[in-house]
Amino acid sequence: MTYVEHIADRRLERVGLPPQYHVDNPFPWMSQATDLSKEKNFFETRVTEYRTGSLSWDD
């Protein structure tokens, strides 16, 4: 339950609200996996994540 409270505090801070639980991260090794601001490596992501439109072969 402490980890959920820690994540809730992080989400609240991201939207400009004060934290409610004030707990430390009980699993510091998970912070890298759940960090929303982490940039993706182009070569390690799925191609569909970069699709911006549909291809049209009938021009």
C-alpha distance matrix in Angstrom:
0.0 3.8 5.5 5.3 6.4 8.8 10.1 10.7 12.6 14.5 15.5 16.7 18.7 20.3 21.7 22.9 20.6 19.2 15.6 13.8 11.0 13.0 10.5 11.9 11.0 9.8 11.7 14.8 16.7 14.7 15.8 19.3 18.3 16.3 18.6 20.4 23.4 24.3 27.8 28.7 31.5 34.2 35.2 31.8 30.8 32.1 35.3 34.2 31.8 35.0 37.1 38.4 41.0 42.9 45.9 49.2 52.1 54.5 55.9
3.8 0.0 3.8 5.5 5.1 6.2 8.7 9.8 10.6 12.5 14.4 15.3 16.7 18.6 20.4 21.2 19.1 17.2 13.4 12.1 8.8 9.9 7.0 8.1 7.6 6.9 9.5 12.3 14.7 13.3 13.9 17.5 17.3 15.3 17.1 19.2 21.8 22.8 26.4 27.7 30.6 33.5 34.6 31.3 30.6 32.3 35.5 34.6 32.0 34.9 37.3 38.5 41.4 43.5 46.5 49.9 52.7 55.3 56.4
5.5 3.8 0.0 3.8 5.4 5.0 6.2 8.5 9.9 10.6 12.4 14.2 15.4 16.7 18.9 20.2 18.6 17.3 13.6 13.2 10.5 11.2 8.3 8.3 6.2 6.1 7.2 9.8 11.9 9.8 10.5 14.0 13.5 11.6 13.6 15.8 18.6 19.3 22.9 24.0 26.8 29.7 30.8 27.5 26.8 28.6 31.8 31.0 28.4 31.3 33.8 35.1 38.0 40.1 43.0 46.5 49.2 51.9 53.0
5.3 5.5 3.8 0.0 3.8 5.4 5.1 6.1 8.7 9.9 10.5 12.2 14.3 15.4 16.9 18.5 16.7 16.0 12.6 11.8 9.9 11.6 9.8 10.8 9.3 9.9 10.8 13.1 14.8 12.1 12.4 15.7 14.6 11.9 14.0 15.4 18.4 19.7 23.1 24.2 27.3 29.8 31.2 27.9 26.7 28.1 31.1 29.9 27.3 30.3 32.5 33.6 36.3 38.4 41.5 44.8 47.7 50.2 51.3
6.4 5.1 5.4 3.8 0.0 3.8 5.4 5.0 6.2 8.7 9.9 10.5 12.4 14.3 15.7 16.6 14.3 13.0 9.4 8.2 6.1 8.1 7.0 9.1 8.9 10.2 12.1 13.9 16.4 14.2 13.7 17.3 16.9 14.0 15.3 16.6 19.2 20.9 24.4 26.0 29.2 31.9 33.5 30.4 29.3 30.8 33.7 32.5 29.6 32.4 34.6 35.4 38.3 40.6 43.7 47.1 50.1 52.5 53.4
8.8 6.2 5.0 5.4 3.8 0.0 3.8 5.4 5.2 6.4 8.8 10.0 10.8 12.6 14.8 15.6 14.0 12.5 8.9 9.2 7.2 7.3 5.6 6.4 5.8 8.2 9.8 10.8 13.5 11.6 10.5 14.1 14.5 11.7 12.4 14.2 16.4 18.0 21.6 23.5 26.6 29.5 31.1 28.2 27.3 29.3 32.2 31.3 28.3 30.8 33.3 34.2 37.3 39.8 42.7 46.2 49.2 51.7 52.5
10.1 8.7 6.2 5.1 5.4 3.8 0.0 3.8 5.4 5.0 6.2 8.6 9.9 10.6 12.8 14.4 13.3 12.9 9.9 10.7 9.8 10.4 9.4 9.7 8.2 10.6 10.9 11.6 13.6 10.8 9.5 12.7 12.3 9.1 10.0 11.1 13.8 15.5 19.0 20.6 23.9 26.5 28.3 25.4 24.2 26.0 28.8 27.7 24.7 27.3 29.7 30.5 33.5 36.0 39.0 42.4 45.4 47.9 48.7
10.7 9.8 8.5 6.1 5.0 5.4 3.8 0.0 3.8 5.4 5.1 6.1 8.6 9.9 11.0 12.5 10.7 10.5 7.8 8.0 8.1 9.8 10.0 11.6 11.0 13.4 14.3 15.2 17.4 14.6 13.2 16.2 15.8 12.3 12.9 13.2 15.7 18.0 21.3 23.1 26.6 29.0 31.0 28.2 26.7 28.1 30.7 29.3 26.2 28.7 30.9 31.3 34.2 36.7 39.9 43.2 46.4 48.6 49.3
12.6 10.6 9.9 8.7 6.2 5.2 5.4 3.8 0.0 3.8 5.5 5.1 6.2 8.7 10.2 10.6 8.8 7.6 4.6 6.1 6.5 7.0 8.1 9.7 10.2 13.2 14.6 14.8 17.5 15.3 13.3 16.4 16.9 13.5 13.2 13.8 15.5 18.1 21.5 23.8 27.2 29.8 32.0 29.4 28.2 30.0 32.5 31.3 28.0 30.2 32.6 32.8 35.9 38.7 41.8 45.1 48.3 50.6 51.1
14.5 12.5 10.6 9.9 8.7 6.4 5.0 5.4 3.8 0.0 3.8 5.5 5.2 6.3 9.0 10.0 9.6 9.4 7.3 9.8 10.1 9.8 10.2 10.5 10.1 13.5 13.9 13.4 15.7 13.4 10.8 13.4 14.1 10.7 9.7 10.2 11.8 14.3 17.7 20.1 23.6 26.2 28.5 26.0 24.9 26.9 29.3 28.3 24.9 26.9 29.5 29.8 33.0 35.9 38.9 42.2 45.4 47.8 48.2
15.5 14.4 12.4 10.5 9.9 8.8 6.2 5.1 5.5 3.8 0.0 3.8 5.4 5.1 6.6 8.8 8.6 9.8 8.5 10.6 11.8 12.4 13.2 14.0 13.3 16.3 16.5 16.3 18.1 15.3 13.0 15.1 15.0 11.3 10.6 9.8 11.8 14.8 17.7 19.9 23.5 25.7 28.2 25.8 24.1 25.7 27.9 26.5 23.1 25.2 27.4 27.5 30.5 33.4 36.5 39.8 43.0 45.2 45.7
16.7 15.3 14.2 12.2 10.5 10.0 8.6 6.1 5.1 5.5 3.8 0.0 3.8 5.4 5.4 6.4 5.0 6.3 6.0 8.1 10.4 11.3 13.1 14.6 14.9 18.0 18.9 18.7 21.0 18.5 16.0 18.4 18.7 15.0 14.0 13.2 14.7 17.9 20.9 23.3 26.9 29.0 31.7 29.5 27.7 29.3 31.3 29.8 26.4 28.3 30.3 30.1 33.0 36.0 39.2 42.3 45.7 47.7 48.1
18.7 16.7 15.4 14.3 12.4 10.8 9.9 8.6 6.2 5.2 5.4 3.8 0.0 3.8 5.4 5.0 5.2 5.9 6.2 9.6 11.6 11.2 13.1 14.0 14.5 18.1 18.8 17.9 20.4 18.3 15.3 17.5 18.4 15.1 13.3 12.7 13.2 16.6 19.5 22.3 25.8 28.2 30.9 29.0 27.6 29.5 31.4 30.3 26.7 28.2 30.6 30.3 33.5 36.6 39.7 42.9 46.2 48.3 48.4
20.3 18.6 16.7 15.4 14.3 12.6 10.6 9.9 8.7 6.3 5.1 5.4 3.8 0.0 3.8 5.5 7.4 9.4 9.8 13.0 14.8 14.5 16.0 16.3 16.1 19.6 19.6 18.5 20.3 18.0 14.9 16.3 17.0 13.6 11.5 10.0 10.4 14.0 16.5 19.3 22.9 24.9 27.9 26.1 24.5 26.3 28.0 26.9 23.2 24.6 26.9 26.5 29.7 32.9 36.0 39.2 42.5 44.6 44.7
21.7 20.4 18.9 16.9 15.7 14.8 12.8 11.0 10.2 9.0 6.6 5.4 5.4 3.8 0.0 3.8 5.8 9.0 10.5 13.1 15.7 16.1 18.0 19.0 19.0 22.4 22.7 21.9 23.7 21.2 18.3 19.8 20.1 16.5 14.8 12.7 13.3 17.0 19.2 21.8 25.5 27.1 30.2 28.6 26.6 28.0 29.5 27.9 24.4 25.6 27.5 26.7 29.7 32.9 36.1 39.1 42.6 44.4 44.4
22.9 21.2 20.2 18.5 16.6 15.6 14.4 12.5 10.6 10.0 8.8 6.4 5.0 5.5 3.8 0.0 3.8 6.8 9.3 12.3 15.2 15.1 17.7 18.9 19.5 23.1 23.8 22.8 25.1 22.9 19.9 21.6 22.4 19.0 16.9 15.4 15.5 19.2 21.5 24.4 28.0 29.8 32.9 31.4 29.7 31.3 32.7 31.3 27.8 28.8 30.8 29.9 32.9 36.3 39.4 42.4 45.8 47.7 47.5
20.6 19.1 18.6 16.7 14.3 14.0 13.3 10.7 8.8 9.6 8.6 5.0 5.2 7.4 5.8 3.8 0.0 3.8 6.6 8.9 12.2 12.7 15.5 17.4 18.5 21.8 23.0 22.6 25.1 23.0 20.2 22.5 23.1 19.6 18.1 17.1 17.7 21.3 23.9 26.7 30.3 32.3 35.2 33.3 31.6 33.2 34.9 33.3 29.9 31.3 33.3 32.5 35.4 38.6 41.9 44.8 48.3 50.1 50.1
19.2 17.2 17.3 16.0 13.0 12.5 12.9 10.5 7.6 9.4 9.8 6.3 5.9 9.4 9.0 6.8 3.8 0.0 3.8 6.5 9.5 9.5 12.8 14.9 16.6 19.9 21.6 21.2 24.2 22.4 19.7 22.4 23.4 20.0 18.7 18.4 19.1 22.3 25.3 28.2 31.7 34.0 36.7 34.7 33.3 35.1 37.1 35.7 32.2 33.8 36.0 35.5 38.5 41.6 44.9 47.9 51.3 53.3 53.4
15.6 13.4 13.6 12.6 9.4 8.9 9.9 7.8 4.6 7.3 8.5 6.0 6.2 9.8 10.5 9.3 6.6 3.8 0.0 3.8 6.0 6.2 9.2 11.5 13.2 16.3 18.2 18.1 21.2 19.5 17.2 20.2 21.1 17.8 17.0 17.3 18.5 21.3 24.6 27.3 30.7 33.2 35.7 33.3 32.1 33.9 36.2 35.0 31.6 33.5 35.8 35.7 38.8 41.7 44.9 48.1 51.4 53.5 53.8
13.8 12.1 13.2 11.8 8.2 9.2 10.7 8.0 6.1 9.8 10.6 8.1 9.6 13.0 13.1 12.3 8.9 6.5 3.8 0.0 3.8 6.1 8.9 12.2 14.0 16.4 18.8 19.4 22.5 20.7 19.0 22.3 22.8 19.5 19.3 19.8 21.4 24.1 27.5 29.9 33.3 35.8 38.1 35.5 34.2 35.8 38.2 36.8 33.6 35.8 37.9 37.9 40.8 43.6 46.9 50.0 53.3 55.4 55.9
11.0 8.8 10.5 9.9 6.1 7.2 9.8 8.1 6.5 10.1 11.8 10.4 11.6 14.8 15.7 15.2 12.2 9.5 6.0 3.8 0.0 3.9 5.6 9.2 11.3 13.2 15.9 17.0 20.2 18.7 17.4 21.0 21.5 18.6 18.8 20.0 21.8 24.0 27.6 29.8 33.1 35.8 37.8 35.0 33.9 35.7 38.4 37.2 34.0 36.4 38.7 39.1 42.0 44.7 47.9 51.1 54.4 56.6 57.2
13.0 9.9 11.2 11.6 8.1 7.3 10.4 9.8 7.0 9.8 12.4 11.3 11.2 14.5 16.1 15.1 12.7 9.5 6.2 6.1 3.9 0.0 3.8 6.8 9.7 12.1 15.0 15.3 18.8 17.9 16.2 19.8 21.0 18.3 18.1 19.6 20.9 22.9 26.6 29.1 32.2 35.1 37.1 34.4 33.7 35.9 38.6 37.7 34.4 36.6 39.2 39.6 42.7 45.5 48.6 51.9 55.0 57.4 57.9
10.5 7.0 8.3 9.8 7.0 5.6 9.4 10.0 8.1 10.2 13.2 13.1 13.1 16.0 18.0 17.7 15.5 12.8 9.2 8.9 5.6 3.8 0.0 3.8 6.6 8.4 11.5 12.3 15.8 15.1 14.0 17.8 18.8 16.6 16.9 19.0 20.6 22.1 25.8 28.0 30.9 34.0 35.6 32.8 32.3 34.5 37.4 36.7 33.6 36.0 38.7 39.4 42.6 45.2 48.1 51.6 54.6 57.1 57.8
11.9 8.1 8.3 10.8 9.1 6.4 9.7 11.6 9.7 10.5 14.0 14.6 14.0 16.3 19.0 18.9 17.4 14.9 11.5 12.2 9.2 6.8 3.8 0.0 3.8 6.1 8.9 8.9 12.6 12.6 11.5 15.1 16.6 15.0 15.1 17.8 19.1 20.1 23.8 26.0 28.6 31.9 33.3 30.5 30.4 32.9 35.9 35.6 32.4 34.7 37.6 38.6 41.9 44.5 47.3 50.8 53.7 56.4 57.0
11.0 7.6 6.2 9.3 8.9 5.8 8.2 11.0 10.2 10.1 13.3 14.9 14.5 16.1 19.0 19.5 18.5 16.6 13.2 14.0 11.3 9.7 6.6 3.8 0.0 3.8 5.4 5.8 9.2 8.8 8.2 11.9 13.1 11.8 12.4 15.4 17.0 17.6 21.3 23.1 25.6 28.9 30.1 27.2 27.1 29.5 32.7 32.5 29.5 31.9 34.8 36.1 39.4 41.8 44.4 48.0 50.8 53.6 54.4
9.8 6.9 6.1 9.9 10.2 8.2 10.6 13.4 13.2 13.5 16.3 18.0 18.1 19.6 22.4 23.1 21.8 19.9 16.3 16.4 13.2 12.1 8.4 6.1 3.8 0.0 3.8 6.2 9.0 9.1 9.9 13.4 14.1 13.5 14.9 18.1 20.0 20.0 23.7 25.0 27.3 30.6 31.4 28.2 28.3 30.6 34.0 33.8 31.1 33.8 36.7 38.2 41.4 43.6 46.1 49.7 52.3 55.2 56.2
11.7 9.5 7.2 10.8 12.1 9.8 10.9 14.3 14.6 13.9 16.5 18.9 18.8 19.6 22.7 23.8 23.0 21.6 18.2 18.8 15.9 15.0 11.5 8.9 5.4 3.8 0.0 3.8 5.4 5.6 7.4 10.4 10.9 11.0 12.7 16.2 18.1 17.5 21.0 22.0 24.1 27.4 27.9 24.7 25.0 27.3 30.8 30.9 28.3 30.9 33.9 35.7 38.9 41.0 43.3 47.0 49.4 52.4 53.5
14.8 12.3 9.8 13.1 13.9 10.8 11.6 15.2 14.8 13.4 16.3 18.7 17.9 18.5 21.9 22.8 22.6 21.2 18.1 19.4 17.0 15.3 12.3 8.9 5.8 6.2 3.8 0.0 3.8 5.3 5.5 8.2 10.0 10.4 11.1 14.8 16.0 15.3 18.8 20.1 22.0 25.6 26.3 23.3 23.9 26.7 30.0 30.4 27.5 29.8 33.0 34.7 38.1 40.4 42.6 46.3 48.7 51.8 52.6
16.7 14.7 11.9 14.8 16.4 13.5 13.6 17.4 17.5 15.7 18.1 21.0 20.4 20.3 23.7 25.1 25.1 24.2 21.2 22.5 20.2 18.8 15.8 12.6 9.2 9.0 5.4 3.8 0.0 3.8 5.6 6.7 8.0 9.7 11.0 14.7 16.0 14.4 17.5 18.3 19.8 23.3 23.5 20.4 21.4 24.1 27.5 28.2 25.6 28.0 31.2 33.3 36.5 38.6 40.6 44.4 46.6 49.8 50.7
14.7 13.3 9.8 12.1 14.2 11.6 10.8 14.6 15.3 13.4 15.3 18.5 18.3 18.0 21.2 22.9 23.0 22.4 19.5 20.7 18.7 17.9 15.1 12.6 8.8 9.1 5.6 5.3 3.8 0.0 3.8 5.5 5.3 6.3 8.5 12.0 13.9 12.8 16.0 16.6 18.6 21.8 22.4 19.1 19.4 21.8 25.3 25.5 22.9 25.5 28.6 30.5 33.7 35.7 38.0 41.7 44.1 47.1 48.1
15.8 13.9 10.5 12.4 13.7 10.5 9.5 13.2 13.3 10.8 13.0 16.0 15.3 14.9 18.3 19.9 20.2 19.7 17.2 19.0 17.4 16.2 14.0 11.5 8.2 9.9 7.4 5.5 5.6 3.8 0.0 3.8 5.5 5.3 5.7 9.4 10.9 10.2 13.8 15.1 17.5 20.9 22.0 19.1 19.2 21.9 25.1 25.3 22.3 24.5 27.7 29.3 32.7 35.0 37.4 41.0 43.6 46.6 47.3
19.3 17.5 14.0 15.7 17.3 14.1 12.7 16.2 16.4 13.4 15.1 18.4 17.5 16.3 19.8 21.6 22.5 22.4 20.2 22.3 21.0 19.8 17.8 15.1 11.9 13.4 10.4 8.2 6.7 5.5 3.8 0.0 3.8 5.6 5.4 8.9 9.7 7.8 10.9 12.0 14.0 17.4 18.4 15.6 16.1 19.1 22.2 22.9 19.9 21.9 25.3 27.1 30.5 32.8 34.9 38.6 41.0 44.1 44.8
18.3 17.3 13.5 14.6 16.9 14.5 12.3 15.8 16.9 14.1 15.0 18.7 18.4 17.0 20.1 22.4 23.1 23.4 21.1 22.8 21.5 21.0 18.8 16.6 13.1 14.1 10.9 10.0 8.0 5.3 5.5 3.8 0.0 3.8 5.8 8.5 10.5 8.7 11.4 11.5 13.7 16.7 17.5 14.2 14.2 16.7 20.1 20.4 17.8 20.3 23.4 25.4 28.6 30.7 32.8 36.5 38.9 42.0 42.9
16.3 15.3 11.6 11.9 14.0 11.7 9.1 12.3 13.5 10.7 11.3 15.0 15.1 13.6 16.5 19.0 19.6 20.0 17.8 19.5 18.6 18.3 16.6 15.0 11.8 13.5 11.0 10.4 9.7 6.3 5.3 5.6 3.8 0.0 3.8 6.1 9.0 8.6 11.7 12.5 15.4 18.2 19.5 16.5 15.7 17.9 21.0 20.7 17.7 20.3 23.2 24.8 28.0 30.3 32.8 36.4 39.0 41.9 42.8
18.6 17.1 13.6 14.0 15.3 12.4 10.0 12.9 13.2 9.7 10.6 14.0 13.3 11.5 14.8 16.9 18.1 18.7 17.0 19.3 18.8 18.1 16.9 15.1 12.4 14.9 12.7 11.1 11.0 8.5 5.7 5.4 5.8 3.8 0.0 3.8 5.6 5.7 9.3 11.1 14.2 17.2 19.1 16.6 15.9 18.5 21.2 21.1 17.7 19.7 22.9 24.1 27.5 30.1 32.6 36.2 38.9 41.8 42.3
20.4 19.2 15.8 15.4 16.6 14.2 11.1 13.2 13.8 10.2 9.8 13.2 12.7 10.0 12.7 15.4 17.1 18.4 17.3 19.8 20.0 19.6 19.0 17.8 15.4 18.1 16.2 14.8 14.7 12.0 9.4 8.9 8.5 6.1 3.8 0.0 3.8 5.5 8.3 10.2 13.8 16.1 18.5 16.3 15.0 17.2 19.4 18.9 15.3 17.2 20.1 21.0 24.4 27.2 29.8 33.3 36.2 38.9 39.4
23.4 21.8 18.6 18.4 19.2 16.4 13.8 15.7 15.5 11.8 11.8 14.7 13.2 10.4 13.3 15.5 17.7 19.1 18.5 21.4 21.8 20.9 20.6 19.1 17.0 20.0 18.1 16.0 16.0 13.9 10.9 9.7 10.5 9.0 5.6 3.8 0.0 3.8 6.3 9.3 12.7 15.1 17.9 16.4 15.4 18.0 19.9 19.8 16.1 17.1 20.3 20.9 24.6 27.6 30.0 33.5 36.3 39.1 39.2
24.3 22.8 19.3 19.7 20.9 18.0 15.5 18.0 18.1 14.3 14.8 17.9 16.6 14.0 17.0 19.2 21.3 22.3 21.3 24.1 24.0 22.9 22.1 20.1 17.6 20.0 17.5 15.3 14.4 12.8 10.2 7.8 8.7 8.6 5.7 5.5 3.8 0.0 3.8 6.5 9.5 12.5 14.8 13.2 12.9 15.9 18.0 18.6 15.1 16.2 19.7 20.9 24.5 27.3 29.4 33.0 35.6 38.5 38.8
27.8 26.4 22.9 23.1 24.4 21.6 19.0 21.3 21.5 17.7 17.7 20.9 19.5 16.5 19.2 21.5 23.9 25.3 24.6 27.5 27.6 26.6 25.8 23.8 21.3 23.7 21.0 18.8 17.5 16.0 13.8 10.9 11.4 11.7 9.3 8.3 6.3 3.8 0.0 3.8 6.6 9.2 12.0 11.1 10.8 13.9 15.5 16.4 13.0 13.3 17.0 18.2 21.9 24.7 26.5 30.1 32.5 35.6 35.7
28.7 27.7 24.0 24.2 26.0 23.5 20.6 23.1 23.8 20.1 19.9 23.3 22.3 19.3 21.8 24.4 26.7 28.2 27.3 29.9 29.8 29.1 28.0 26.0 23.1 25.0 22.0 20.1 18.3 16.6 15.1 12.0 11.5 12.5 11.1 10.2 9.3 6.5 3.8 0.0 3.8 6.1 8.6 7.5 7.0 10.3 12.1 13.4 10.4 11.0 14.7 16.6 20.1 22.5 24.1 27.8 30.0 33.2 33.6
31.5 30.6 26.8 27.3 29.2 26.6 23.9 26.6 27.2 23.6 23.5 26.9 25.8 22.9 25.5 28.0 30.3 31.7 30.7 33.3 33.1 32.2 30.9 28.6 25.6 27.3 24.1 22.0 19.8 18.6 17.5 14.0 13.7 15.4 14.2 13.8 12.7 9.5 6.6 3.8 0.0 3.8 5.5 5.4 6.6 10.2 11.6 13.9 11.6 11.6 15.3 17.6 20.9 22.9 23.9 27.6 29.4 32.8 33.2
34.2 33.5 29.7 29.8 31.9 29.5 26.5 29.0 29.8 26.2 25.7 29.0 28.2 24.9 27.1 29.8 32.3 34.0 33.2 35.8 35.8 35.1 34.0 31.9 28.9 30.6 27.4 25.6 23.3 21.8 20.9 17.4 16.7 18.2 17.2 16.1 15.1 12.5 9.2 6.1 3.8 0.0 3.8 5.6 5.8 8.4 8.8 11.5 9.7 8.9 12.4 14.8 17.9 19.7 20.4 24.1 25.8 29.2 29.5
35.2 34.6 30.8 31.2 33.5 31.1 28.3 31.0 32.0 28.5 28.2 31.7 30.9 27.9 30.2 32.9 35.2 36.7 35.7 38.1 37.8 37.1 35.6 33.3 30.1 31.4 27.9 26.3 23.5 22.4 22.0 18.4 17.5 19.5 19.1 18.5 17.9 14.8 12.0 8.6 5.5 3.8 0.0 3.8 5.8 8.2 8.9 12.3 11.5 11.2 14.2 17.1 19.8 21.1 21.4 24.9 26.2 29.8 30.4
31.8 31.3 27.5 27.9 30.4 28.2 25.4 28.2 29.4 26.0 25.8 29.5 29.0 26.1 28.6 31.4 33.3 34.7 33.3 35.5 35.0 34.4 32.8 30.5 27.2 28.2 24.7 23.3 20.4 19.1 19.1 15.6 14.2 16.5 16.6 16.3 16.4 13.2 11.1 7.5 5.4 5.6 3.8 0.0 3.8 7.0 9.2 12.0 10.9 11.9 15.0 18.1 20.8 22.1 22.8 26.5 28.0 31.5 32.4
30.8 30.6 26.8 26.7 29.3 27.3 24.2 26.7 28.2 24.9 24.1 27.7 27.6 24.5 26.6 29.7 31.6 33.3 32.1 34.2 33.9 33.7 32.3 30.4 27.1 28.3 25.0 23.9 21.4 19.4 19.2 16.1 14.2 15.7 15.9 15.0 15.4 12.9 10.8 7.0 6.6 5.8 5.8 3.8 0.0 3.8 6.4 8.6 7.2 8.8 11.8 14.9 17.7 19.0 20.1 23.9 25.7 29.1 30.1
32.1 32.3 28.6 28.1 30.8 29.3 26.0 28.1 30.0 26.9 25.7 29.3 29.5 26.3 28.0 31.3 33.2 35.1 33.9 35.8 35.7 35.9 34.5 32.9 29.5 30.6 27.3 26.7 24.1 21.8 21.9 19.1 16.7 17.9 18.5 17.2 18.0 15.9 13.9 10.3 10.2 8.4 8.2 7.0 3.8 0.0 3.8 5.5 5.7 7.8 9.8 13.3 15.4 16.2 17.4 21.1 22.8 26.2 27.5
35.3 35.5 31.8 31.1 33.7 32.2 28.8 30.7 32.5 29.3 27.9 31.3 31.4 28.0 29.5 32.7 34.9 37.1 36.2 38.2 38.4 38.6 37.4 35.9 32.7 34.0 30.8 30.0 27.5 25.3 25.1 22.2 20.1 21.0 21.2 19.4 19.9 18.0 15.5 12.1 11.6 8.8 8.9 9.2 6.4 3.8 0.0 3.8 5.4 5.7 6.9 10.7 12.5 13.1 13.9 17.6 19.3 22.7 23.9
34.2 34.6 31.0 29.9 32.5 31.3 27.7 29.3 31.3 28.3 26.5 29.8 30.3 26.9 27.9 31.3 33.3 35.7 35.0 36.8 37.2 37.7 36.7 35.6 32.5 33.8 30.9 30.4 28.2 25.5 25.3 22.9 20.4 20.7 21.1 18.9 19.8 18.6 16.4 13.4 13.9 11.5 12.3 12.0 8.6 5.5 3.8 0.0 3.8 5.4 5.2 8.8 10.3 11.0 12.7 16.4 18.6 21.7 23.0
31.8 32.0 28.4 27.3 29.6 28.3 24.7 26.2 28.0 24.9 23.1 26.4 26.7 23.2 24.4 27.8 29.9 32.2 31.6 33.6 34.0 34.4 33.6 32.4 29.5 31.1 28.3 27.5 25.6 22.9 22.3 19.9 17.8 17.7 17.7 15.3 16.1 15.1 13.0 10.4 11.6 9.7 11.5 10.9 7.2 5.7 5.4 3.8 0.0 3.8 5.8 8.6 11.2 13.0 15.1 18.8 21.3 24.3 25.2
35.0 34.9 31.3 30.3 32.4 30.8 27.3 28.7 30.2 26.9 25.2 28.3 28.2 24.6 25.6 28.8 31.3 33.8 33.5 35.8 36.4 36.6 36.0 34.7 31.9 33.8 30.9 29.8 28.0 25.5 24.5 21.9 20.3 20.3 19.7 17.2 17.1 16.2 13.3 11.0 11.6 8.9 11.2 11.9 8.8 7.8 5.7 5.4 3.8 0.0 3.8 6.3 9.4 11.5 13.2 16.9 19.4 22.4 22.9
37.1 37.3 33.8 32.5 34.6 33.3 29.7 30.9 32.6 29.5 27.4 30.3 30.6 26.9 27.5 30.8 33.3 36.0 35.8 37.9 38.7 39.2 38.7 37.6 34.8 36.7 33.9 33.0 31.2 28.6 27.7 25.3 23.4 23.2 22.9 20.1 20.3 19.7 17.0 14.7 15.3 12.4 14.2 15.0 11.8 9.8 6.9 5.2 5.8 3.8 0.0 3.8 5.9 7.8 9.7 13.4 16.1 18.9 19.6
38.4 38.5 35.1 33.6 35.4 34.2 30.5 31.3 32.8 29.8 27.5 30.1 30.3 26.5 26.7 29.9 32.5 35.5 35.7 37.9 39.1 39.6 39.4 38.6 36.1 38.2 35.7 34.7 33.3 30.5 29.3 27.1 25.4 24.8 24.1 21.0 20.9 20.9 18.2 16.6 17.6 14.8 17.1 18.1 14.9 13.3 10.7 8.8 8.6 6.3 3.8 0.0 3.8 7.2 9.7 12.8 16.1 18.3 18.4
41.0 41.4 38.0 36.3 38.3 37.3 33.5 34.2 35.9 33.0 30.5 33.0 33.5 29.7 29.7 32.9 35.4 38.5 38.8 40.8 42.0 42.7 42.6 41.9 39.4 41.4 38.9 38.1 36.5 33.7 32.7 30.5 28.6 28.0 27.5 24.4 24.6 24.5 21.9 20.1 20.9 17.9 19.8 20.8 17.7 15.4 12.5 10.3 11.2 9.4 5.9 3.8 0.0 3.8 6.7 9.4 12.9 14.9 15.2
42.9 43.5 40.1 38.4 40.6 39.8 36.0 36.7 38.7 35.9 33.4 36.0 36.6 32.9 32.9 36.3 38.6 41.6 41.7 43.6 44.7 45.5 45.2 44.5 41.8 43.6 41.0 40.4 38.6 35.7 35.0 32.8 30.7 30.3 30.1 27.2 27.6 27.3 24.7 22.5 22.9 19.7 21.1 22.1 19.0 16.2 13.1 11.0 13.0 11.5 7.8 7.2 3.8 0.0 3.8 6.5 9.9 11.9 13.0
45.9 46.5 43.0 41.5 43.7 42.7 39.0 39.9 41.8 38.9 36.5 39.2 39.7 36.0 36.1 39.4 41.9 44.9 44.9 46.9 47.9 48.6 48.1 47.3 44.4 46.1 43.3 42.6 40.6 38.0 37.4 34.9 32.8 32.8 32.6 29.8 30.0 29.4 26.5 24.1 23.9 20.4 21.4 22.8 20.1 17.4 13.9 12.7 15.1 13.2 9.7 9.7 6.7 3.8 0.0 3.7 6.5 9.2 10.3
49.2 49.9 46.5 44.8 47.1 46.2 42.4 43.2 45.1 42.2 39.8 42.3 42.9 39.2 39.1 42.4 44.8 47.9 48.1 50.0 51.1 51.9 51.6 50.8 48.0 49.7 47.0 46.3 44.4 41.7 41.0 38.6 36.5 36.4 36.2 33.3 33.5 33.0 30.1 27.8 27.6 24.1 24.9 26.5 23.9 21.1 17.6 16.4 18.8 16.9 13.4 12.8 9.4 6.5 3.7 0.0 3.8 5.6 6.9
52.1 52.7 49.2 47.7 50.1 49.2 45.4 46.4 48.3 45.4 43.0 45.7 46.2 42.5 42.6 45.8 48.3 51.3 51.4 53.3 54.4 55.0 54.6 53.7 50.8 52.3 49.4 48.7 46.6 44.1 43.6 41.0 38.9 39.0 38.9 36.2 36.3 35.6 32.5 30.0 29.4 25.8 26.2 28.0 25.7 22.8 19.3 18.6 21.3 19.4 16.1 16.1 12.9 9.9 6.5 3.8 0.0 3.8 6.0
54.5 55.3 51.9 50.2 52.5 51.7 47.9 48.6 50.6 47.8 45.2 47.7 48.3 44.6 44.4 47.7 50.1 53.3 53.5 55.4 56.6 57.4 57.1 56.4 53.6 55.2 52.4 51.8 49.8 47.1 46.6 44.1 42.0 41.9 41.8 38.9 39.1 38.5 35.6 33.2 32.8 29.2 29.8 31.5 29.1 26.2 22.7 21.7 24.3 22.4 18.9 18.3 14.9 11.9 9.2 5.6 3.8 0.0 3.8
55.9 56.4 53.0 51.3 53.4 52.5 48.7 49.3 51.1 48.2 45.7 48.1 48.4 44.7 44.4 47.5 50.1 53.4 53.8 55.9 57.2 57.9 57.8 57.0 54.4 56.2 53.5 52.6 50.7 48.1 47.3 44.8 42.9 42.8 42.3 39.4 39.2 38.8 35.7 33.6 33.2 29.5 30.4 32.4 30.1 27.5 23.9 23.0 25.2 22.9 19.6 18.4 15.2 13.0 10.3 6.9 6.0 3.8 0.0
